[in-house]
């Protein structure tokens, strides 16, 4: 989430790429709703799918990999089983060697999120694990996701 807006103030219109994710019975906790740890799985599933689709991950000839160096989540509302949630993603920042992804989970038909989170990926050489600059093609592949 960007520092200018509180998690509770985020809305669907603030996100630019979407993926539906279905809950499973095994996702539920003792209270009968989806366990908070599962929200991170949903974020990771959507983000990895986006990265593969956009050529940020597993691109032919790519020698760099993105390592998650920071993540966070604010839980705002429970998700019950069964449900298919919408995971929205935008880019908070494109750095020289890093990307800050901002994500939110929405229950269908809700304009307010059940959770808001972020992941920061730093790109490193796959062999040496030393930081490398993002390729212009990588930056261009996600530039349309940059938050206004």
N, C-alpha and C positions, 0 to 999 in steps of 0.2 A: 504494500500500500504506500502511496506517496505521503510525505509528511504533511502536505497541505490539507488532507482530508482524513477524518477519522474513519475507521473500518465500518462503523455503523452507518456512515453517510455514503458509502459506495453504492452504485446502482448498476444494473445490467448494461446500460448505455456506455459505461466507462470501460468496458472490455471489448476487444476487437477480434478474438479468435475463440471458437467454441467447440466443445466436445461433450456429448452426453456420456455419463458413466452410471451403470446400474449397481445398486447395492446388492449384497448377498446376505443370506441368513447368517452366515458365519461372521459377518461384519458387526453384528449386534453385541452390545455389552449387557451387563446384568440389569440395566435400567430399561432395556427394550428398544434402545435407539443405537444408531451407528456409533461405534467407538471413535473417540477423537483421533486416535492414531490412523484410522482408515482415511480420514480427510487428507493426510499427507500422501497416502497411496494414490488417492484420486488426483491430487496435484501432480504427483510424479508421473502417473500414467498419461495425463493430458500433456504435460510438458515434454515428455519423451516422444510422444506421438507428433507433436508440433515440430520438434527439433528434427525428427526423421523426415517428415513431410517437407520441411523448408530447406533441407540439406545442411543443417547445422551439425547434425550428428550422422555418422556413417556415410558421408559423401565420398564418392570415388576419389581416390588419391589423397584424401584428408590425412594429415599427419598429426593433427592436434585433437585433443579431447577436452570436454568441458567438465570440470570438477566442481561440485557444489561446495562452496566455502561458508555459506551462511543460509539459513532458512528460518522462517517464523510463521506463526499462524495465530489469528485471533478467532476464537469460536464464538459465534453470535446466536446460533439457534440449533436445536437438535434436528437430525434427519432420522426419520423412522423407516423401518423396513415394511414392505418393499417400497423402493423409490428409485427413480432414475433422476439424477441431478445433472445440472449443466455446469461444467467447469469453464470459466472464462479466463482468458489470458491477455495481458498486454505487456509491453516492455516499459519499465520505469526508467531504464538508462542503458545506453550503448556506450561502453567504455573502450579503451584501447585493446584490452585483453579480456574484458568481462561483459557479461550481460546480466541485468537485474530484471527477472521476470516477476510480475505481480499477477496473482491469481485470485479467483473467488469462486465459491461454490454457491449455486443458487438452486433452490427447490423450484420445479417448473411453475410458471405463472407468478412467481414472486419477483418483485423488483429489488428486494433487499437481500443481501447475501446471508447464508448460513455460516460462512467462514470466509476470511480474507487472509491471504498469505503471500509469501515471497520466497524466491530462491535466487541466490547470486551464484552464477557459474563463471569461473575463471578458466580460460583456455590455456592449456599447457601442451608441450610436446609430449606425445604419447610415450616415447622412449625415455626421455630425460626428466620429465615432469617439471621442466622449467617453463615459466610463463612465456607465451608467444602472443603476438598481435593477432587480432581477428583479421581474417581475410576480408577484403572489400566485398567479395561475394557473400560472405557470411553476414556482414552488416546489412547489405542490401536485401538479403532474404527475409529479414525481420523488421526492416525499417518502418514498414506500414503498421506495425504493432506498437510503435512508440506512443506513449501517452502524450496528450496535448499539453 
